[in-house]
Amino acid sequence: MPTNFKNVAVIGIGLGGANVIKALDSSLPETHRMIAICEDEYAYFPVASIRAATVPGWERKATEDARKFLADGSRHRVLPGTKVLKINDKSVEIDPTHPDFDAEIYFDVLVYSTGSIYPFPFRPISGQSTLKEIRDSLRGFQDGIKNASSILIVGGGPTGAEFAGEIAAQHQGKKITLAHSGNYPLDGGYWKKKAGKNLASQLRNFKVTLEPHARVDTKGLANGPITIQTFDLGNGGTATADFLITAHGLKPRSQLMAAFRPDAVDAAGFVKVKPTMQVLTKDGSLDHIFAVGDVNDADISKQAVGADSQGNLAAANIVTYLSSKNSMKLYKSAGPLGVFALGPAAGVGQIYFGLVVGNMLSARIKSKELFTHEFLETFEH
């Protein structure tokens, strides 16, 4: 392997990072190579994680070996099972080391795409680094749902509502309670009332019990099977469950950036970025570092469509940056855009111009396949 390449290092191969890598694979100058560093040995597709945790066989559609991300013989490299210990101004420190790479990797450009912290199965289990481990955990979650007599889902945002619909579609007649803090699911300012009301109506048709204005103490319990117990919903009601799913509390995985440059992270922990996806600082000293996806402050709704767009835009701007040109593209959030699948044949979408769509179009856009074809095609060369 030639050692005279200049490096573009990418930390994380989630949605945003994956799009950066795919775009740069063919557009990066021959003088440079990408080094994709991923803590796990697999790629995890959050868009399909709910169905992967519910429907047997889908665990293989939402996960894949990270080593397949790049074609054999590519000058670019993937370092799976590798943890970044520290970010420096022009290097990252990793563990373990790899052939042709020391403990410190120098870069011209860094892409910070570490994603977010969220309970399993929405994100992988910390410490489960192999493909077999994560697929076994998803299969175990599937079995737990199948065997549960009563399921309590806490959180009425997109993930909670989708999980309720997914379970109801796969296990008709299963007792499911969705406890949420608003008047209806998606009630929180990002989404139109019509979308939330439509979602609520479909969930009721699935025989899901909706508990609005709820504040539930989940007692620190992890998602999955629990000893059967009764929860105070904080709205005058209770719910008895032997399976718990907490579906709220997303936090950015920005610890490395915060340790490197505290001024680059906002009060909520999100990495501050310019419209170019370059990390925002007063003096422009981090213009060689880009941040994409859940970890940045560019999109409040944290939907996959935003991470996809950011990744492609950042890739184009990296090429521009390396060529010393100034005509960078600017990211503009399209506002809250999302399609919320309720199993493979139902759902609600809020698409461009705030248009709310129902089952037929939602199923065509997302619900049937959850974009898994696109995810798996990434690993075909």
C-alpha positions in Angstrom: 0.0 0.0 0.0 1.5 3.3 -1.0 2.1 5.6 1.9 2.3 8.9 0.0 -1.4 9.6 0.0 -2.9 12.5 1.9 -5.8 11.4 4.1 -9.5 12.3 4.4 -10.4 10.6 7.7 -14.1 9.7 8.3 -15.2 8.9 11.9 -18.3 6.8 11.7 -20.2 5.1 8.8 -23.8 6.0 9.7 -26.1 7.7 7.3 -24.2 10.9 6.9 -20.8 9.4 6.9 -21.8 6.7 4.5 -23.0 9.2 2.0 -19.7 11.1 2.3 -17.8 8.0 1.6 -19.9 6.9 -1.4 -19.7 10.3 -3.0 -15.9 10.7 -2.4 -15.1 7.2 -3.6 -15.2 8.4 -7.2 -14.6 12.1 -6.8 -11.7 12.5 -4.4 -8.5 13.6 -6.1 -6.0 10.8 -6.8 -3.6 12.5 -4.3 -5.9 11.6 -1.4 -7.5 8.5 0.1 -10.3 8.1 2.6 -9.8 6.3 5.8 -13.2 5.3 7.3 -12.9 4.5 11.0 -15.8 2.6 12.6 -16.0 1.4 16.2 -18.0 -1.7 15.3 -17.2 -4.3 12.7 -20.6 -3.7 11.0 -22.7 -1.0 9.6 -26.1 -0.5 11.2 -29.1 1.0 9.4 -31.3 2.9 11.9 -34.1 3.4 9.4 -34.8 -0.3 9.4 -33.8 -1.0 13.0 -37.4 -1.1 14.3 -38.4 -3.8 11.8 -35.1 -5.6 12.3 -36.0 -5.9 16.0 -39.5 -7.1 15.2 -39.7 -9.2 12.1 -37.5 -12.3 11.7 -35.0 -12.1 8.9 -34.9 -8.3 8.8 -31.8 -8.3 11.1 -29.9 -9.2 8.0 -31.4 -6.3 6.0 -30.4 -3.6 8.6 -26.8 -4.7 9.2 -23.8 -5.6 7.1 -20.1 -6.2 7.4 -18.3 -2.9 7.4 -15.3 -4.4 5.5 -17.6 -4.7 2.4 -18.1 -0.9 2.3 -15.3 -0.4 -0.2 -14.4 -2.5 -3.2 -11.4 -4.8 -3.1 -8.3 -3.1 -4.4 -9.6 0.4 -3.6 -7.0 2.9 -2.4 -9.4 3.9 0.3 -9.5 1.9 3.6 -12.0 0.9 6.2 -10.7 0.3 9.7 -13.5 -1.7 11.4 -13.5 -2.4 15.1 -11.5 0.7 15.7 -12.0 3.3 18.4 -10.9 6.9 18.0 -9.4 7.9 21.3 -8.6 11.5 20.6 -9.0 14.2 17.9 -6.1 16.6 17.3 -5.9 19.5 14.9 -4.5 17.4 12.1 -4.7 13.9 13.4 -6.7 11.2 15.2 -5.4 8.7 17.7 -6.9 5.2 17.3 -6.9 1.8 19.0 -6.1 -0.8 18.0 -3.5 -0.1 15.3 -3.7 -1.7 11.8 -1.3 -2.8 9.2 0.1 0.3 7.4 -1.4 2.6 10.1 0.2 3.7 13.4 -1.7 4.7 16.5 -1.9 8.3 15.1 -3.4 8.9 11.7 -2.8 12.3 10.1 -5.4 14.0 7.9 -5.9 16.9 5.6 -9.7 16.7 6.2 -11.7 15.1 8.9 -15.4 14.1 8.6 -17.1 13.8 12.0 -20.1 11.6 11.6 -20.4 9.8 14.9 -24.2 10.0 15.0 -26.3 9.9 18.2 -26.8 8.0 21.4 -30.2 6.3 21.6 -31.4 3.1 23.3 -31.2 -0.3 21.5 -32.6 -1.2 19.0 -32.7 2.3 17.5 -28.9 2.3 17.8 -26.5 -0.6 18.3 -25.7 -1.9 21.8 -22.5 -0.3 23.0 -19.7 -2.9 23.3 -21.3 -5.3 20.8 -18.7 -4.9 18.0 -19.3 -8.0 15.8 -21.9 -8.7 13.2 -23.0 -11.9 14.9 -23.5 -10.2 18.2 -25.7 -7.5 16.9 -27.8 -9.8 14.8 -28.2 -12.2 17.7 -29.4 -9.3 19.8 -31.9 -8.3 17.2 -33.2 -11.8 17.0 -33.5 -11.9 20.8 -35.5 -8.7 20.7 -37.8 -10.3 18.1 -38.4 -13.3 20.3 -39.0 -11.0 23.3 -41.7 -9.1 21.5 -43.3 -12.3 20.2 -43.5 -13.8 23.7 -44.6 -10.6 25.5 -48.1 -10.4 26.8 -48.3 -6.6 27.2 -45.9 -4.0 25.7 -45.4 -0.4 27.0 -43.8 2.1 24.6 -42.8 5.4 26.1 -42.4 8.2 23.6 -44.8 9.5 21.0 -42.2 10.8 18.5 -41.5 9.1 15.2 -39.6 6.2 16.7 -42.2 5.3 19.4 -45.1 5.6 17.0 -43.4 3.6 14.3 -42.5 0.8 16.8 -46.1 0.6 18.0 -47.3 0.3 14.4 -44.6 -2.2 13.5 -45.4 -4.5 16.4 -49.1 -4.2 15.8 -48.7 -5.1 12.1 -46.5 -8.1 12.8 -48.4 -9.4 15.9 -52.1 -8.7 15.5 -53.9 -8.7 18.8 -50.8 -8.0 20.8 -51.6 -5.6 23.7 -49.6 -2.4 23.1 -49.7 0.9 25.0 -48.1 4.0 23.5 -47.6 6.6 26.3 -46.7 10.1 25.0 -46.5 13.6 26.5 -48.5 15.4 23.9 -52.1 15.5 22.8 -51.4 13.0 20.0 -48.3 11.3 18.5 -45.8 13.8 16.9 -47.3 16.6 18.9 -44.2 18.8 19.5 -43.9 21.6 17.0 -41.9 19.9 14.3 -44.8 18.1 12.6 -48.2 19.2 11.3 -51.3 18.4 13.5 -52.8 16.6 10.5 -49.9 14.2 10.4 -50.1 13.4 14.1 -53.9 13.0 14.0 -53.7 10.7 11.0 -51.0 8.6 12.8 -53.2 8.4 15.9 -56.2 7.2 13.9 -54.2 4.5 12.2 -52.7 3.3 15.5 -56.1 3.1 17.0 -57.2 1.0 14.0 -54.3 -1.3 14.9 -55.8 -1.5 18.4 -52.9 0.3 20.0 -53.9 2.0 23.2 -52.8 5.7 23.2 -52.1 7.4 26.5 -51.6 11.2 26.0 -50.2 13.7 28.5 -48.1 10.9 30.0 -44.9 11.2 32.1 -43.6 7.7 32.8 -40.8 6.8 35.2 -39.2 3.8 33.4 -37.2 3.1 36.6 -33.9 2.9 34.6 -35.0 -0.4 32.9 -33.4 -1.3 29.6 -35.5 -1.9 26.5 -36.7 -5.5 26.3 -38.4 -8.1 28.5 -39.0 -7.0 32.1 -40.6 -8.6 35.2 -44.3 -7.8 34.8 -45.2 -4.7 36.6 -47.5 -1.7 36.6 -46.3 1.8 35.6 -47.8 5.0 36.7 -48.4 7.0 33.5 -48.6 10.4 35.3 -51.9 11.2 33.6 -54.2 9.5 36.0 -53.8 6.1 34.3 -51.5 3.0 34.6 -50.2 0.4 32.3 -49.1 -3.1 33.1 -46.3 -4.5 31.0 -43.8 -7.3 30.7 -41.9 -5.6 27.8 -40.7 -2.1 27.8 -39.5 0.2 25.0 -38.2 3.7 25.8 -38.3 5.7 22.5 -37.1 9.1 23.4 -33.9 10.9 24.6 -31.7 11.1 21.5 -28.3 12.7 22.3 -25.4 13.6 20.0 -22.2 11.5 20.2 -20.0 14.5 20.4 -17.7 13.7 23.3 -14.6 13.6 21.1 -15.3 16.9 19.6 -16.2 18.5 23.0 -12.9 17.3 24.4 -11.0 18.6 21.4 -12.7 22.0 21.0 -15.4 22.8 23.6 -16.3 25.9 21.7 -17.4 23.9 18.7 -20.2 22.2 20.6 -23.5 23.9 21.7 -25.2 23.7 25.1 -27.2 20.6 24.0 -24.0 18.8 22.8 -24.5 19.2 19.1 -21.5 20.2 16.9 -22.0 23.6 15.5 -21.7 23.8 11.7 -21.7 26.3 8.9 -24.1 25.9 6.0 -21.1 24.2 4.3 -21.1 21.5 7.0 -17.7 22.8 8.2 -17.4 23.0 12.0 -18.2 26.5 13.1 -15.7 28.5 15.1 -15.1 32.2 15.5 -11.8 32.2 13.8 -12.4 29.5 11.1 -9.7 27.4 12.5 -11.7 24.2 12.0 -12.6 24.7 8.3 -10.8 21.4 7.5 -13.3 19.5 9.7 -16.8 18.7 8.6 -19.6 17.3 10.7 -22.7 15.6 9.3 -25.8 13.7 10.5 -27.3 13.5 13.9 -24.3 14.9 15.7 -24.5 18.4 14.2 -27.0 21.2 14.8 -28.2 21.7 11.2 -31.5 19.8 11.4 -33.8 19.7 14.5 -35.9 16.8 13.3 -33.0 14.4 12.9 -34.6 12.5 10.0 -32.6 10.3 7.6 -33.3 12.6 4.6 -31.3 15.4 6.3 -28.3 13.1 7.0 -28.3 12.0 3.3 -28.4 15.5 2.0 -25.7 16.7 4.4 -23.4 13.8 3.4 -23.6 14.5 -0.3 -23.2 18.2 0.2 -20.2 17.8 2.5 -18.5 15.5 0.0 -18.8 18.0 -2.8 -17.5 20.7 -0.5 -14.5 18.6 0.6 -13.5 18.3 -3.1 -13.9 22.0 -3.4 -11.9 22.6 -0.2 -9.0 20.4 -1.4 -8.9 22.2 -4.7 -8.6 25.6 -2.9 -11.7 26.9 -4.6 -14.2 29.1 -2.8 -17.5 28.1 -4.4 -18.9 25.8 -1.7 -22.4 24.6 -1.7 -24.7 25.7 1.2 -27.0 23.5 3.1 -30.5 24.6 3.7 -32.8 22.4 5.8 -36.0 21.6 4.0 -37.8 21.7 7.3 -39.4 18.7 9.0 -39.6 16.0 6.4 -40.5 12.4 7.3 -42.4 9.3 6.4 -43.5 7.3 9.4 -44.0 3.6 8.6 -46.6 1.6 10.6 -45.6 -1.8 9.4 -45.1 -2.6 5.7 -48.4 -1.3 4.3 -49.3 1.7 6.4 -48.0 5.0 7.5 -48.1 8.8 7.3 -45.8 11.2 5.6 -45.1 14.9 5.8 -43.3 15.7 2.6 -42.3 18.8 0.7 -44.3 22.0 1.2 -45.8 20.5 4.4 -48.0 18.1 2.4 -49.3 15.3 4.5 -49.8 11.9 2.8 -51.4 8.6 3.9 -51.0 4.9 3.5 -50.6 4.4 -0.2 -47.9 7.0 -0.8 -46.1 6.3 2.5 -45.9 2.6 1.7 -44.5 3.4 -1.7 -41.9 5.8 -0.4 -40.8 4.0 2.7 -43.0 1.5 4.6 -42.6 -1.5 2.3 -38.8 -1.8 2.2 -37.5 1.0 4.5 -34.8 1.9 2.0 -33.0 -1.3 2.7 -32.3 -1.9 -1.0 -30.2 1.3 -1.1 -28.5 0.4 2.2 -27.4 -3.1 1.0 -26.5 -1.9 -2.5 -23.7 0.2 -0.8 -21.9 -3.1 -0.1 -22.2 -4.5 -3.6 -19.2 -3.7 -5.9 
